[in-house]
């Protein structure tokens, strides 16, 4: 009901939650502001009281993703003493985040951003780069041999995560992203002992 009094930010959060829910439908159609407003039960004008554009709504989802992922990475870094174990925990966390947030996975792989403002995809690309840089830093700190593989290995791990996110989304969220990840990580990280 549009006339009901709401706490500040409550409707904004509802809009973002509904957008994320629409993105997690196995065969999503292009999400329009009309469809989003109808799903919430408000007018399109009500959406635009909280967001100036659909791109701004996607930016809100990206902000949530960034805050969540980098908050979890910071916790991993603080709680996990071994740099190699930190990398393992980061990869597992990224895959678990996708499994728990299918709609956000479509944002992470850029599917939801097709035909939207190109700055949104650039922001997702920067998020991917920041995650890879964090893994590269952990691998450098881990030492091991050969040290010059830290960058390429971080890139390979990031590519594996993004590939798993793609498979998860393209399967209609039927193919779990974390399947056999411990086995893969053990093999890839054996040159970087804990």
N, C-alpha and C positions, 0 to 999 in steps of 0.2 A: 504494500500500500504506500503510495507516494506521499500521502499526507501525514503518515506517522512520524513522530519525533524520533530521531536517531542520534546516537552519539557521533561526534565528529570522527570521520574516517570509516565509520561502520559501513556505509553504502559503498564507499570506494573499495573497501576490502571485499564486499559481496560481489562487486563487479569483477574484480580480479579472480576471485574464487570461481565464479561462474564461467569466465573466459577459460580458465585452466580446465574446468570440468568439460567444457565443449571441445577443447583440444584433445582430450583423452578418449574421445569416441573412436572406436577402431577404424571407421571409414568417415572421417570428418569432411564436411563440405566447407567451402570458403565461409569463414565467419564474418557476418556483416553486423553492423551496429544494430540494425533492425532485429536480427535474430537474437542477438545478445540481450537487447532490451526486452524482447518478448519472453525470453527464458526467465528473466528476473521479474517480469511483471511491471515494468515501468516504461515510460516513453523514452524515445531516443534523446529528447531534450534533457531528460533526467541524467542520462549517461554523460552528456556534455557539460553538466554542472560540475562533474567531478574530474573529467578528463577532457582536454581540449581536442583530442583526436584519438582514433583507434591506435595510432602509433604510440601515443602516450600510455595507453592501456598496456601495450606490449612492453613498453619501457618499465612499467610497474612490475610486470612479471619478471623481467630481466633483473631488476633491482632485488627482488625477492630471491631469485636464484643466486645472484652474486653474494648477497649477505649470508644466505644459508651455507653455500659451498665454502666460502672463505672463512666463515665462522667455524665450520667443522674442520677445515684444514688447520686453522690456528689451534684448535683443541687437540688435534692429532699431533701437531708439532710440539705442543706443551706436554702431552701425556705419554708420548712414545719416544723412548731414548735413542733407539737405533735408527739412523737415517734410512737404511734399507727397509726396515719395518714401517717407517713413516710412508715411504712410497707405496708399499703394499696396502697400507691402511687407506691412503688417499684413493688409490685405484678402486678398492672395494667400496669405499664410501661413494664415489662417483657413480658406480654401477647400481648400488643400492638406492641412491637418490632417484635415479631414473625409474627403477622398479616401483618405488613408492609414489612417484609423481609423473605418471605417463604423459600428461598434458604438457608438463614442463620439458619433457624430453623432446617434444616436437619443436619447442623454442630452442633448446640447446643444439639441435641439428639444423636449425634454420627452416624447416618445413613450414612452420607457422608464420614465418616472416616473408615468404614469397609474396610479391606484389605489395609489400609494405615499404616504408621508408628505408633506404639502403643503410642509413646510420645504425639501424637496429642490427643488421647482420654484421656490421663492423664491430659493434659492441660485443656481440657473441664471439666473434673472432678474437677480440682482445681478451675475453674471458678464457677462451681455450689457450691462448698464448700465456696468460698468467698462470694457469694450472700447469702447463708444461714447464714453465720457468721454475715453478716451485719444486716439481719433481726433479728437474735437472740439478737444482741446488742441493737437494737431498742426496742425490746420487754422487755428486762431487764430494760431499761431506763423508759419504760412506767409504770413500777410498776404494780399495780393491784394485783389480786390474782388468782391463786397462782403463785408466782414468779418462782417456780421450773419447771413450764410448758413452760418457755420461749424457752428452747432448743428444746423440742419435738414439740412445736407449730411452731417454725421456720422451723424445718425439715418437718413437715406436709405441710406447705405452699410451701416450695420448691418442695416437691413431687407433690403437686397439679399443680404447674406451669409446671414442667417437663411433667406431665401427659397430661396437656392441649396441650403442644407443640407436644407430640407424637400423640394425637388425630388429631390435625391440619394437621400434615404431613401425617399420615396414611390415612386420608380422602381425600388425593389429594388436600389439602388446601381448602376443602369445608366447614369444620366444624370450625367456628371462635373460637379462643382460649379464648376470653374474655367473652363468653356468661354467663350471670348471676353471674359474678364474684363478684359484689358488695354485692349480697345476701349471697354468700358463705363467703366472708370476714367479713361481719357484724356478722354472726353467730360464726365464728371461733375466732374473736377478742373481743367478748363481755366480756371475762374475763380480758381483758387488756384495761380498759377505757382510753380515750385520756387525 
